[in-house]
């Protein structure tokens, strides 16, 4: 006969190098994909369907069932990793790969509760400001943390090289983690809208031109971070950096700029594989220390990609809307932003097991 | 455990096709400080009726005039022999700041078969309650549960029972909100109003059942369900501050239900930390006993 307490040592039960099964990783990936696709569909519906007032929409159905699917999946994965009498301590002592998505789920649910209170007190927003209410911030944060789960679970496996399946899983997980942030940062993105200058003869820094410049800088950071995070843990699989930039660019066009011309986002999608190819070739020809290689990526990739967008914009429209000072300064700023992002992300210490 | 899994699967199924955290109150109704009603229809047209429902949040127009009736301002036409229920910021109390004892007139223009008709109504301000006692009760409930739990040897029973009370309060609150809605089918309205509670209630019920059968692990489910109950009744704390509540019953009952669901739900979630820890500590030496 066994006692009811099979694993009483909470700390010992969860700190011995937790490895998740492929089934657990892929099921959580599907559940989190369901959740984030629900958000994308809902965002698309609200952006394109006028007077979408009712709660009973298919897009809400996908979104909310995605929340439920993610919640139940996390419960299923947690169940075998908790002691017979689980405590709050044993929940907090779960590995990061579970703790972070779990915190995301809590954020999602608390954000959901707060959201209704917010609407009851202040009314339902119908404009871009919906992106900025505190309850929506918690919901977006929750989605990002849940979507990171499969990549974090894969990171618990030993080794520096991702298998093909692992690369797909990590890539999709990173994409779904970062897509809500691209959507949420519509006010400062170079992907969602037509992004050339206003054409004013003397652009003012504190102006729409200034905001457009910030869009390039913020998108630089947001596009680089997942590539750098994955590159810190594994050798970057071929094509993954391209996917992590091109896919968000094309999806942002489909969701928010489908009425506009394709060339800005298409230019990004085409420029990125070219840059990846150049950098990989460069790495084989020139031997540099690892930090120098990554710094080169941060320094070179953003001005090439955004420079291509401005160049194609010039060809397509006849003007980039900015003078030489702004264009050259903008490209320099993207290069500096890129290298700074590399240095910050590469300097983050890996958490040691407790 | 198998039953709990089946129960969770049923709930998941319900969640797949129904509501979620952003669901507003049942039928989209919210607590306000005023009621709206129709006063006159000028000129009177035989077969045309306009009445305010749900404390004036919506109007219902019934057209037996023999011809179409058009509502100006929203450009909706009600064919002969049919009725239309709609909400409109011109007459709805939501978002209107009308102090107690004051009134505000409103009017709608209709076109009944070529005849211009004016529907006149009035919004009447109601006296809002003093919110402090209700907040105090909620806080006292939330604090009392962990304090009492610390003094009890079988605090797990207290948490299971208190969680069940919070769940019952939450269910009654959702039912009362559902019954206040006249303009939508009750089943869909109930699911919409329940939202994530469809997950919280089975968690409490299943967790309490499992815990009472001697498996204290169920308490974690009770605590999680109680926390969700407290979070998802938060939108209804507006009932502490507003006079006209979307609830089919006395407002004091609705406020008491919110106090119970919020206070006891939060109390159980907080008390769970120490109660579960003590249970785990008590059970730990059992491992060293040879089987």
Interface residues (C-beta under 8 A of the other chain):
Chain A: X1 X2 X3 X4 X5 X6 X8 X10 X55 X56 X60 X61 X63 X64 X65 X67 X68 X69 X71 X72 X82 X83 X84 X85 X86 X87 X88 X89 X90 X91 X108 X109 X110 X111 X112 X113 X114 X115 X116 X117 X119 X120 X121 X123 X124 X139
Chain B: X8 X12 X15 X16 X17 X18 X19 X20 X21 X22 X23 X24 X25 X28 X30 X31 X94 X95 X188 X192 X195 X196 X199 X215 X216 X217 X220 X228 X231 X232 X234 X235 X236 X237 X238 X272 X273 X276 X277 X279 X280 X283 X284 X286 X287 X289 X291
